Amino acid sequence: MEREIEVARILRDYGYDGYIHLKIIPGTSFDLIKRAMRLADRVSINIESATPDGLEEISTTKNFKVDILRRMKWIKRLSWKDETLAPSGQTTQFIVGATDETDEEVLKRTKWLHDKYEIRRSYFSAFNPLKDTPLEYHEEPHPMRTARLYQADFLLNSYKFDLDELIFNENGNIDTEIDPKYSFAMNNRDLFPVDINESSFDELIRVPGIGKISAKRIITLRKHGRKINKLEELKELGVAINRAEPFVKLNKSYQSTLKF
């Protein structure tokens, strides 16, 4: 950790004022973390697993609460006292598939980290078994699993979905074949279709194919007294109409019939 900080210091001393992201090693002292945050735009300490038991399965040297969570708490406290320290905040990373932890457990932890320690973003790395290691014969996760976790985490921490709104199978995992936002819509048919010209921002962003930017554009047009009457107009606003069409109403009518 000291060598990592020294490299960053040399870069700054030579006039480099660009972006630096420093990785904090679990167990790093408070003083070294503070020094790192003075030099970096963003810092991160990898949590690896969603639970203490999960971490024990893949590491014999790290303590979940002391070496990782306590350090995250320090980073948050330091950034609150001085906004110039790592102004882009902190992130973390999970290793997915190295243990039997479910998607539900992982996402519950990401939501908790976001709310408690202001973790800006969680990254998900698929476990890759390596030869001549204890987990050499451990099964690799489904290739789409991390992608679905990214989508679900985004719904929780950016779109303000609740964990119990996400759809998990009997094993506590997300369907790798279906976008979790689309899965939510399919399992909450009573909430749809939403009227494009009357629905709130929060209702709009729950529609598959409508993101936060396109929802803001719709609301802005409405404030200026303009109604949207055609799907082509939605497309111009950035809406993926092939996904959104079955879940919206224009001029008080369905745009297409969705077979459930």
C-alpha positions in Angstrom: 0.0 0.0 0.0 2.8 2.4 0.8 4.4 1.7 -2.6 1.1 2.3 -4.3 0.7 5.6 -2.6 4.3 6.6 -3.4 3.7 6.0 -7.1 0.6 8.3 -7.0 2.6 11.0 -5.1 5.3 10.9 -7.7 2.7 11.3 -10.5 1.2 14.3 -8.7 4.6 15.9 -8.0 5.4 15.6 -11.7 2.3 17.6 -12.5 -0.1 14.9 -13.5 -3.6 16.2 -12.6 -5.7 13.6 -14.3 -7.8 10.8 -12.8 -6.3 8.4 -10.4 -8.2 5.4 -8.9 -6.3 3.8 -6.0 -7.1 0.3 -4.7 -7.1 0.1 -0.9 -5.6 -3.2 0.4 -7.8 -4.8 3.1 -6.4 -4.1 6.5 -4.7 -0.8 5.5 -4.2 1.7 8.3 -6.3 4.8 8.8 -3.3 7.0 8.1 -2.4 5.3 4.8 -6.0 5.5 3.7 -6.1 9.2 4.4 -2.9 9.7 2.4 -4.3 7.7 -0.5 -7.4 9.8 -0.5 -5.4 13.0 -0.7 -3.9 11.8 -3.9 -6.7 9.9 -5.6 -9.9 10.9 -7.3 -11.5 7.6 -6.3 -10.6 4.8 -4.0 -11.9 1.3 -3.6 -11.6 -1.7 -1.4 -12.8 -5.0 -2.8 -15.3 -6.8 -0.6 -15.2 -10.0 -2.8 -18.1 -11.7 -1.1 -21.6 -10.8 0.1 -21.2 -12.5 3.5 -18.5 -13.1 6.1 -18.9 -16.9 5.6 -18.5 -16.4 1.8 -15.2 -14.5 2.3 -13.9 -17.2 4.6 -14.4 -19.8 1.8 -12.0 -17.9 -0.5 -9.6 -16.2 1.8 -7.9 -17.2 5.1 -6.2 -13.9 5.7 -9.1 -11.3 5.5 -11.6 -10.5 8.1 -14.9 -9.3 6.5 -16.0 -6.8 9.2 -12.6 -5.6 10.4 -10.3 -5.6 7.3 -13.0 -4.5 4.8 -16.2 -2.9 6.3 -14.3 -1.0 8.9 -12.1 0.5 6.2 -15.1 1.5 4.1 -16.5 3.3 7.1 -13.2 5.2 7.5 -13.3 6.2 3.9 -16.9 7.5 4.2 -16.0 9.4 7.4 -12.9 11.0 5.9 -14.8 12.1 2.7 -17.5 13.7 4.9 -15.0 15.7 6.8 -13.1 16.8 3.7 -14.8 16.7 0.3 -11.4 17.1 -1.4 -10.4 13.7 -0.3 -11.2 11.2 -3.2 -14.0 13.4 -4.5 -15.3 10.7 -6.8 -16.0 8.5 -3.7 -15.4 4.8 -3.3 -16.4 1.6 -5.1 -16.0 -2.1 -4.5 -16.0 -5.4 -6.4 -17.6 -8.8 -5.9 -16.3 -12.2 -7.2 -19.4 -13.9 -8.5 -19.6 -17.7 -8.5 -16.7 -18.6 -6.3 -19.1 -19.5 -3.5 -22.7 -20.6 -3.2 -23.9 -17.1 -2.5 -27.1 -16.2 -4.4 -27.8 -13.2 -6.5 -30.3 -12.1 -3.8 -27.5 -12.1 -1.2 -25.1 -10.2 -3.4 -27.7 -7.6 -4.3 -28.8 -7.2 -0.7 -25.2 -6.5 0.2 -24.7 -4.0 -2.7 -27.8 -2.1 -1.6 -26.6 -2.1 2.0 -23.2 -0.8 1.0 -24.7 1.9 -1.1 -27.0 3.1 1.7 -24.6 2.7 4.6 -21.2 3.6 3.2 -22.2 5.5 0.1 -20.5 3.1 -2.2 -20.8 4.7 -5.6 -20.7 1.5 -7.6 -20.3 -2.2 -7.2 -18.4 -4.2 -9.8 -19.0 -7.9 -10.5 -16.2 -10.1 -11.7 -17.0 -13.7 -12.8 -15.1 -16.4 -11.0 -12.5 -18.1 -13.1 -11.1 -21.4 -11.8 -7.3 -21.6 -12.2 -5.2 -24.8 -12.4 -3.3 -25.8 -9.3 -5.5 -23.8 -6.9 -8.0 -25.0 -4.2 -10.9 -24.0 -6.5 -9.5 -25.5 -9.6 -12.5 -27.7 -10.2 -15.1 -25.2 -9.0 -17.8 -24.6 -11.6 -17.8 -21.3 -13.5 -20.9 -19.0 -13.3 -23.3 -18.6 -16.2 -21.7 -16.1 -18.7 -24.7 -13.8 -18.4 -24.9 -13.8 -14.6 -22.6 -10.8 -14.0 -24.5 -8.8 -16.7 -27.8 -9.4 -15.0 -26.3 -8.4 -11.6 -25.1 -5.1 -13.1 -28.6 -4.4 -14.4 -30.3 -5.4 -11.2 -27.8 -3.3 -9.1 -28.5 -0.3 -11.3 -32.3 -0.7 -10.7 -31.7 -0.8 -6.9 -29.2 2.1 -6.6 -30.1 4.4 -9.5 -33.7 3.6 -10.3 -34.8 3.3 -6.6 -36.3 -0.2 -7.0 -36.7 -2.2 -3.7 -35.0 -5.5 -3.4 -38.4 -7.3 -3.1 -39.4 -5.9 -6.4 -36.8 -7.9 -8.2 -37.7 -11.3 -9.4 -35.6 -14.3 -8.2 -36.1 -18.0 -8.8 -36.5 -20.6 -6.1 -32.7 -20.6 -5.7 -32.5 -16.9 -5.1 -31.0 -16.1 -8.5 -32.0 -13.8 -11.3 -33.1 -15.4 -14.6 -30.0 -15.1 -16.9 -32.2 -15.1 -20.0 -34.4 -12.1 -19.1 -33.5 -8.4 -18.3 -34.5 -7.9 -14.6 -36.5 -4.8 -15.5 -38.5 -6.6 -18.1 -39.0 -9.5 -15.7 -40.4 -7.0 -13.1 -42.8 -5.6 -15.7 -44.0 -9.1 -16.7 -44.6 -10.0 -13.1 -46.4 -6.7 -12.2 -48.9 -6.5 -15.0 -51.3 -4.5 -12.8 -48.9 -1.5 -13.0 -49.0 -1.4 -16.8 -49.6 0.1 -19.2 -48.5 3.6 -18.0 -49.8 6.6 -19.8 -46.9 8.5 -21.2 -48.6 11.9 -20.9 -49.8 11.4 -17.4 -47.4 9.1 -15.4 -44.9 10.3 -12.9 -41.1 10.1 -13.5 -40.9 7.1 -11.1 -43.6 5.3 -13.0 -42.0 6.0 -16.4 -38.5 4.7 -15.4 -40.1 1.3 -14.4 -41.1 0.8 -18.1 -38.7 -1.4 -20.0 -37.0 0.7 -22.7 -37.4 4.0 -20.8 -34.3 5.2 -19.0 -33.8 8.2 -16.7 -32.7 10.5 -19.5 -35.6 9.7 -21.8 -38.1 10.0 -18.8 -36.7 13.4 -18.0 -37.2 14.5 -21.6 -40.8 13.3 -21.5 -41.5 15.2 -18.3 -39.8 18.3 -19.7 -42.0 18.3 -22.8 -45.0 17.9 -20.6 -44.1 20.9 -18.6 -43.9 22.9 -21.8 -47.5 21.8 -22.6 -46.5 19.3 -25.3 -48.1 15.8 -25.5 -46.6 12.8 -27.1 -48.9 11.2 -29.6 -46.8 8.8 -31.6 -44.2 6.1 -30.9 -41.9 7.8 -33.3 -41.8 10.8 -31.0 -40.8 8.5 -28.1 -38.0 7.0 -30.2 -36.7 10.5 -30.9 -36.5 11.0 -27.1 -34.3 8.0 -26.7 -36.9 5.4 -25.8 -36.3 1.8 -27.0 -39.9 1.5 -28.4 -39.6 -2.1 -29.3 -39.3 -2.9 -25.6 -41.5 -0.2 -24.2 -44.4 -0.4 -26.7 -46.4 -3.2 -24.9 -46.2 -1.3 -21.5 -47.3 2.2 -22.5 -50.4 4.1 -23.5 -50.6 7.0 -25.9 -53.9 8.8 -26.4 -55.5 6.6 -23.7 -54.9 3.4 -25.7 -52.5 0.4 -25.7 -49.8 0.6 -28.4 -49.7 -3.2 -28.9 -50.9 -6.3 -27.3 -48.5 -8.3 -25.1 -49.2 -12.0 -24.7 -48.6 -13.0 -21.1 
